[in-house]
Amino acid sequence: MKKETFKIEGNYIELMALLKAIGLAETGGHAKFIVDEGEVLRNGEIELRRRAKLIKGDELEIAGRKINLL
């Protein structure tokens, strides 16, 4: 599994915005599909809220990638 970090500007980033920012989703529609299919784990739990506010310290697992938010 590829491990990486992502620095949040501000207090949080919405899940769909993060998926686009890291290049995993090309469009908002693609980001919705990824979330709706249950492909995102947030801190070990499936995250189905498209606009979930991700904060520093969260750990995501998506498509073989582990992303730590800073």
C-alpha positions as CSV (number, residue, x, y, z in Angstrom):
1,M,0.0,0.0,0.0
2,K,1.4,3.4,-1.0
3,K,1.7,5.8,2.0
4,E,1.5,9.5,1.5
5,T,0.6,12.7,3.3
6,F,-1.7,15.6,2.3
7,K,-1.4,19.0,4.0
8,I,-4.8,20.7,4.7
9,E,-5.0,24.4,4.2
10,G,-7.4,25.7,6.9
11,N,-9.3,23.7,9.4
12,Y,-10.7,20.9,7.1
13,I,-11.2,19.7,3.5
14,E,-14.3,18.1,2.2
15,L,-13.9,14.5,1.1
16,M,-14.9,15.1,-2.6
17,A,-12.5,18.0,-2.8
18,L,-9.7,15.8,-1.4
19,L,-10.4,13.1,-4.0
20,K,-10.0,15.7,-6.8
21,A,-6.9,17.3,-5.1
22,I,-5.0,14.1,-4.9
23,G,-5.9,13.2,-8.5
24,L,-7.9,10.1,-7.6
25,A,-11.1,11.6,-9.1
26,E,-11.1,13.6,-12.3
27,T,-14.5,15.2,-11.8
28,G,-17.1,15.8,-9.1
29,G,-19.2,13.0,-10.5
30,H,-16.3,10.6,-10.4
31,A,-15.7,11.6,-6.7
32,K,-19.3,10.9,-5.9
33,F,-19.1,7.5,-7.4
34,I,-16.0,6.6,-5.4
35,V,-17.7,7.6,-2.2
36,D,-21.0,6.1,-3.0
37,E,-19.4,2.7,-3.8
38,G,-17.9,2.6,-0.2
39,E,-14.3,2.7,-1.5
40,V,-13.1,5.3,1.1
41,L,-12.0,4.2,4.6
42,R,-11.7,7.0,7.1
43,N,-9.8,6.1,10.3
44,G,-10.7,2.4,9.6
45,E,-14.4,3.0,8.9
46,I,-16.3,3.3,5.6
47,E,-17.0,6.9,4.9
48,L,-20.2,7.5,2.8
49,R,-20.7,11.2,3.4
50,R,-19.6,13.0,0.2
51,R,-19.0,16.3,2.0
52,A,-17.5,14.8,5.2
53,K,-15.1,17.4,6.7
54,L,-11.7,15.8,7.0
55,I,-9.4,17.2,9.6
56,K,-5.7,17.0,10.5
57,G,-4.9,13.6,11.9
58,D,-7.5,11.7,9.8
59,E,-6.2,8.7,7.9
60,L,-7.8,7.6,4.7
61,E,-7.4,4.4,2.6
62,I,-8.5,4.7,-1.0
63,A,-7.6,2.5,-4.0
64,G,-4.5,1.0,-2.4
65,R,-3.3,4.4,-1.1
66,K,-3.0,5.4,2.6
67,I,-3.2,9.1,3.1
68,N,-2.4,10.9,6.3
69,L,-3.8,14.4,6.6
70,L,-1.6,17.0,8.1
